[in-house]
């Protein structure tokens, strides 16, 4: 994302703005009434906010004249999301703002009521939005209006008292060893390496993109992974991941220069995986993140690795995230069954003694 600039030319203040829609810088000459740099910076911020609203399709007649506080705040927060989060999440947040703006129209922030917010939630449910998506949408819109409260634009957040909804929990989607073998059989060598690396290390796609050959310790069979995740503060800045035998052999054969990336190409990873999965005859959709789930699921199924060890390997911030693999642990109820068997045996013994008496 480009930043705004303020400078003086021919004794007049000028500003450089970033047009997201056109993806280029645009420059404006400010009127002579703007004397100081502080006034120029304030005018620049107002023009950039107006341009951001226009790129989102939110520039309306009322916002051009009287201003619409919550749209300005939403534009500011979207700029923060663009800096800190992924493009997919930015696109989702832009959709949240557009949908709610279409619902309430040009209603100023101070006139948006809790009843309107509840009706919006009901309408989204009728449209078929699932609970997880709706929860994220409401939390983001509540964040926008809470920022408006903090900036003293409105007195109360209209989203207070609106149900957020429950986040839907699904078992992790992972590949079986047979499914992975089928994909590897139809994939070209460079993509075979990509899939094996993700499945046998459990690293995120963004983490794999950053790995260089100097991060590999062939003597200790470890990979140094940078845990820095966009928009998230990790528990530890770095972690080490062991290299299994199969992957170690491939890495040894492909060994490159220390500063060279393991994966120079970042384009079309998901598309390639979908094509290979389709060629392999897999009927269900496969995501890149499923390879990370594959690593965690296989380790849990082995029964030789604890959930805490899986958490450290996958760099989960919360143990509750790792617990999605708990149902895959073998013999997890054996102690419970033995306890009931002991209780039953004791009951039978006690019953026999009572009958003899």
C-alpha positions as CSV (number, residue, x, y, z in Angstrom):
1,X,0.0,0.0,0.0
2,X,1.3,3.5,-0.9
3,X,1.3,6.3,1.6
4,X,0.1,9.9,1.3
5,X,2.6,12.7,0.8
6,X,2.5,16.4,1.5
7,X,4.9,18.8,-0.2
8,X,5.2,22.4,-1.5
9,X,5.8,23.4,-5.1
10,X,5.6,26.9,-6.6
11,X,4.6,28.3,-3.1
12,X,1.5,26.0,-3.1
13,X,0.8,23.0,-1.0
14,X,0.3,19.8,-3.0
15,X,-0.7,16.3,-1.8
16,X,0.0,12.8,-3.3
17,X,-2.9,10.3,-2.7
18,X,-3.1,6.6,-3.5
19,X,-6.0,5.5,-5.7
20,X,-6.7,1.9,-4.8
21,X,-9.1,1.4,-7.6
22,X,-6.7,2.6,-10.3
23,X,-3.7,1.4,-8.4
24,X,-1.7,4.6,-9.0
25,X,-0.7,7.8,-7.3
26,X,-2.8,10.9,-7.9
27,X,-1.8,14.5,-7.1
28,X,-3.8,17.5,-6.0
29,X,-3.0,21.1,-5.6
30,X,-4.5,22.6,-2.5
31,X,-6.2,26.0,-2.5
32,X,-4.2,29.0,-1.4
33,X,-6.3,29.2,1.8
34,X,-4.2,26.3,3.1
35,X,-1.2,28.0,4.6
36,X,0.5,25.7,7.1
37,X,1.8,22.1,6.7
38,X,-0.6,21.0,9.5
39,X,-3.6,22.3,7.5
40,X,-2.2,20.6,4.4
41,X,-1.8,17.3,6.2
42,X,-5.4,17.5,7.6
43,X,-6.8,18.3,4.2
44,X,-4.7,15.4,2.7
45,X,-6.2,13.0,5.3
46,X,-9.7,14.1,4.4
47,X,-9.1,13.7,0.6
48,X,-7.5,10.3,1.1
49,X,-10.5,9.1,3.2
50,X,-12.9,10.4,0.4
51,X,-10.9,8.6,-2.2
52,X,-10.9,5.4,-0.2
53,X,-14.7,5.5,0.1
54,X,-15.0,6.1,-3.6
55,X,-12.8,3.1,-4.4
56,X,-15.1,1.0,-2.2
57,X,-18.1,2.2,-4.0
58,X,-19.3,4.0,-0.9
59,X,-19.1,7.6,-2.1
60,X,-22.7,8.9,-1.9
61,X,-24.4,12.3,-2.2
62,X,-24.8,12.6,1.6
63,X,-21.2,11.6,2.3
64,X,-19.9,14.2,-0.2
65,X,-21.8,17.0,1.6
66,X,-22.4,16.3,5.2
67,X,-20.0,13.4,5.8
68,X,-20.9,9.9,7.0
69,X,-18.8,9.2,10.1
70,X,-18.9,5.4,10.2
71,X,-17.8,5.2,6.5
72,X,-14.8,7.3,7.2
73,X,-13.9,5.1,10.2
74,X,-14.5,2.0,8.1
75,X,-12.1,3.3,5.5
76,X,-9.4,3.9,8.2
77,X,-9.8,0.4,9.6
78,X,-9.7,-1.1,6.1
79,X,-6.4,0.6,5.6
80,X,-5.1,-1.0,8.8
81,X,-6.4,-4.4,7.6
82,X,-4.6,-3.9,4.3
83,X,-1.3,-3.3,6.1
84,X,-1.6,-6.1,8.7
85,X,-3.7,-8.9,7.2
86,X,-4.1,-11.0,4.1
87,X,-5.7,-9.9,0.8
88,X,-8.5,-12.4,1.3
89,X,-9.5,-11.0,4.7
90,X,-9.3,-7.4,3.3
91,X,-11.7,-8.5,0.5
92,X,-14.1,-10.0,3.1
93,X,-14.0,-6.8,5.2
94,X,-14.7,-4.7,2.2
95,X,-17.7,-6.9,1.5
96,X,-18.9,-6.5,5.1
97,X,-18.9,-2.7,4.8
98,X,-20.6,-2.7,1.4
99,X,-23.4,-5.0,2.5
100,X,-24.2,-3.0,5.6
101,X,-24.0,0.3,3.7
102,X,-26.5,-1.1,1.2
103,X,-28.8,-2.1,4.1
104,X,-28.8,1.2,6.1
105,X,-28.3,3.5,3.1
106,X,-27.0,7.0,3.7
107,X,-28.0,6.9,7.3
108,X,-25.4,8.8,9.4
109,X,-23.6,6.9,12.1
110,X,-25.5,8.6,15.0
111,X,-28.8,7.5,13.5
112,X,-27.9,3.8,13.1
113,X,-29.9,1.9,15.7
114,X,-29.6,-1.5,17.4
115,X,-32.9,-2.5,15.8
116,X,-31.4,-1.9,12.3
117,X,-28.4,-4.0,13.2
118,X,-30.6,-6.9,14.5
119,X,-32.7,-6.7,11.3
120,X,-29.5,-6.8,9.3
121,X,-28.4,-10.0,11.2
122,X,-31.7,-11.6,10.6
123,X,-31.6,-10.8,6.9
124,X,-28.1,-12.3,6.5
125,X,-29.3,-15.5,8.1
126,X,-32.2,-15.7,5.7
127,X,-29.7,-15.2,2.8
128,X,-28.0,-18.4,4.0
129,X,-24.9,-16.9,5.7
130,X,-23.4,-19.5,8.1
131,X,-22.8,-18.7,11.7
132,X,-19.0,-18.5,11.4
133,X,-19.1,-15.9,8.6
134,X,-21.8,-13.9,10.2
135,X,-19.9,-13.8,13.5
136,X,-16.8,-12.4,11.8
137,X,-19.0,-9.9,9.9
138,X,-20.7,-8.6,13.1
139,X,-17.5,-8.4,15.0
140,X,-15.9,-6.3,12.3
141,X,-18.9,-4.0,12.0
142,X,-19.0,-3.7,15.8
143,X,-15.3,-2.8,15.7
144,X,-16.0,0.0,13.2
145,X,-18.7,1.6,15.3
146,X,-16.7,1.1,18.5
147,X,-13.9,3.1,16.9
148,X,-16.5,5.8,16.1
149,X,-17.4,5.8,19.8
150,X,-13.8,6.1,20.8
151,X,-13.4,9.0,18.4
152,X,-16.4,10.7,20.0
153,X,-18.4,10.6,16.7
154,X,-21.3,8.8,18.3
155,X,-22.3,8.1,21.9
156,X,-23.1,4.4,21.7
157,X,-22.2,1.4,19.7
158,X,-25.5,0.2,18.0
159,X,-24.0,-3.4,17.8
160,X,-24.0,-3.7,21.5
161,X,-26.7,-6.2,22.4
162,X,-26.7,-7.9,19.0
163,X,-26.0,-11.6,19.1
164,X,-22.6,-12.4,17.5
165,X,-23.5,-16.1,16.8
166,X,-21.6,-19.2,17.5
167,X,-18.5,-20.1,15.5
168,X,-19.1,-23.4,13.7
169,X,-16.5,-26.1,14.5
170,X,-15.6,-28.8,12.0
171,X,-13.2,-31.6,12.1
172,X,-9.9,-30.8,10.4
173,X,-9.8,-31.8,6.7
174,X,-6.7,-33.9,6.0
175,X,-5.4,-36.3,3.4
176,X,-4.9,-40.0,4.1
177,X,-1.6,-41.5,3.1
178,X,-3.3,-43.2,0.1
179,X,-4.8,-39.9,-1.1
180,X,-1.4,-38.1,-0.8
181,X,0.2,-40.9,-2.8
182,X,-2.3,-40.5,-5.6
183,X,-1.7,-36.8,-5.8
184,X,2.1,-37.3,-5.8
185,X,1.7,-39.9,-8.6
186,X,0.2,-37.3,-11.0
187,X,2.1,-34.2,-9.9
188,X,5.4,-33.0,-11.6
189,X,8.6,-33.3,-9.5
190,X,8.6,-29.6,-8.3
191,X,5.1,-29.9,-7.0
192,X,5.8,-33.3,-5.4
193,X,8.5,-31.5,-3.4
194,X,6.1,-28.8,-2.5
195,X,3.3,-31.1,-1.2
196,X,5.8,-33.4,0.7
197,X,7.4,-30.4,2.4
198,X,4.0,-29.0,3.6
199,X,2.6,-32.3,4.7
200,X,5.8,-33.6,6.5
201,X,6.6,-30.3,8.3
202,X,3.2,-28.8,8.9
203,X,4.4,-25.3,8.1
204,X,2.0,-22.7,6.8
205,X,2.2,-21.7,3.2
206,X,3.5,-18.2,4.1
207,X,6.2,-19.7,6.3
208,X,7.3,-22.1,3.5
209,X,7.7,-19.1,1.2
210,X,10.2,-17.5,3.5
211,X,12.5,-20.6,4.0
212,X,15.9,-20.3,2.5
213,X,18.5,-23.0,2.2
214,X,20.6,-21.4,5.0
215,X,17.7,-22.1,7.4
216,X,18.2,-25.8,7.0
217,X,20.6,-27.6,9.4
218,X,21.4,-30.9,7.7
219,X,23.6,-32.1,10.6
220,X,20.8,-31.8,13.1
221,X,18.1,-32.4,10.5
222,X,16.1,-29.3,11.5
223,X,14.5,-26.3,9.7
224,X,14.4,-22.9,11.3
225,X,11.0,-21.4,10.7
226,X,10.1,-17.8,11.1
227,X,6.8,-17.7,13.1
228,X,5.9,-14.2,12.1
229,X,2.3,-14.4,10.8
230,X,0.7,-11.3,9.2
231,X,-1.6,-9.7,11.7
232,X,-0.8,-12.1,14.5
233,X,1.8,-12.1,17.3
234,X,3.3,-15.6,17.7
235,X,4.2,-17.2,21.0
236,X,7.8,-17.5,19.9
237,X,9.5,-15.6,17.0
238,X,11.2,-18.7,15.6
239,X,10.8,-22.5,15.9
240,X,12.6,-25.5,14.6
241,X,10.9,-28.3,12.7
242,X,12.5,-31.8,12.3
243,X,13.2,-33.2,8.9
244,X,11.8,-36.8,8.3
245,X,13.9,-39.3,6.4
246,X,11.9,-39.1,3.2
247,X,12.0,-35.3,3.1
248,X,15.7,-35.3,4.1
249,X,16.6,-37.3,1.1
250,X,14.8,-35.0,-1.3
251,X,16.2,-31.9,0.4
252,X,19.7,-33.3,0.1
253,X,19.3,-33.9,-3.7
254,X,17.8,-30.4,-4.3
255,X,20.2,-28.5,-2.1
256,X,20.8,-25.0,-3.4
257,X,22.7,-21.8,-2.5
258,X,22.4,-20.5,1.1
259,X,20.5,-17.3,0.1
260,X,18.2,-19.1,-2.4
261,X,14.6,-19.7,-1.5
262,X,13.3,-23.2,-1.3
263,X,10.2,-22.1,-3.2
264,X,11.0,-19.2,-5.6
265,X,7.6,-19.4,-7.2
266,X,4.5,-18.4,-5.1
267,X,1.9,-18.3,-7.9
268,X,-1.0,-20.7,-8.4
269,X,-0.2,-23.0,-5.4
270,X,-3.9,-23.6,-4.8
271,X,-4.8,-24.0,-8.5
272,X,-2.0,-26.5,-8.9
273,X,-3.2,-28.6,-5.9
274,X,-6.8,-28.6,-7.2
275,X,-5.7,-29.7,-10.6
276,X,-3.5,-32.5,-9.2
277,X,-6.2,-33.6,-6.8
278,X,-8.7,-33.8,-9.7
279,X,-6.3,-35.8,-11.9
280,X,-5.7,-38.2,-8.9
281,X,-9.5,-38.9,-8.8
282,X,-10.2,-37.2,-5.5
283,X,-13.9,-36.3,-5.3
284,X,-13.7,-33.7,-2.6
285,X,-12.1,-30.2,-2.7
286,X,-8.5,-30.0,-1.3
287,X,-7.0,-26.8,0.1
288,X,-3.3,-25.9,0.7
289,X,-4.1,-25.7,4.5
290,X,-5.3,-29.3,4.4
291,X,-1.6,-30.4,4.0
292,X,-0.9,-28.7,7.4
293,X,-3.9,-30.5,8.9
294,X,-2.5,-33.7,7.4
295,X,0.7,-33.3,9.4
296,X,-1.2,-32.7,12.7
297,X,-3.7,-35.5,12.0
298,X,-1.0,-38.1,11.1
299,X,1.0,-37.3,14.3
300,X,-2.1,-37.6,16.4
301,X,-3.1,-40.9,14.9
302,X,0.3,-42.3,15.5
303,X,-0.3,-42.2,19.3
304,X,3.4,-41.4,19.9
305,X,3.1,-37.6,20.0
306,X,1.2,-35.6,22.6
307,X,-1.0,-32.7,21.8
308,X,1.4,-30.3,23.4
309,X,4.2,-31.5,21.1
310,X,1.9,-31.1,18.1
311,X,1.0,-27.6,19.3
312,X,4.7,-26.7,19.5
313,X,5.4,-28.2,16.1
314,X,2.6,-26.3,14.3
315,X,3.1,-23.2,16.4
316,X,-0.5,-22.9,17.6
317,X,-1.1,-19.9,19.8
318,X,-3.8,-21.7,21.8
319,X,-4.0,-25.3,22.9
320,X,-7.7,-25.3,22.0
321,X,-6.6,-25.0,18.3
322,X,-4.6,-28.2,18.7
323,X,-7.4,-30.0,20.4
324,X,-9.2,-30.3,17.0
325,X,-6.9,-33.4,16.6
326,X,-7.8,-34.9,19.9
327,X,-10.5,-37.2,18.5
328,X,-7.8,-38.9,16.3
329,X,-5.7,-40.0,19.3
330,X,-5.8,-43.9,19.4
331,X,-7.0,-45.6,22.5
332,X,-8.0,-42.3,24.1
333,X,-10.9,-44.0,26.0
334,X,-9.1,-47.2,27.1
335,X,-8.6,-45.9,30.7
336,X,-12.3,-45.1,30.8
337,X,-13.3,-48.5,29.6
338,X,-11.0,-50.3,32.0
339,X,-12.5,-48.2,34.9
340,X,-16.0,-49.3,34.0
341,X,-14.9,-52.9,33.6
342,X,-13.4,-52.7,37.1
343,X,-16.5,-51.2,38.5
344,X,-18.6,-53.9,36.9
345,X,-16.3,-56.7,38.2
346,X,-16.5,-55.3,41.7
347,X,-20.3,-55.1,41.5
348,X,-20.5,-58.8,40.4
349,X,-18.2,-59.8,43.2
350,X,-20.2,-57.9,45.8
351,X,-23.4,-59.4,44.5
352,X,-22.1,-63.0,44.8
353,X,-21.0,-62.3,48.4
354,X,-24.4,-60.9,49.3
355,X,-26.1,-64.0,47.8
356,X,-23.8,-66.4,49.8
357,X,-24.7,-64.6,53.0
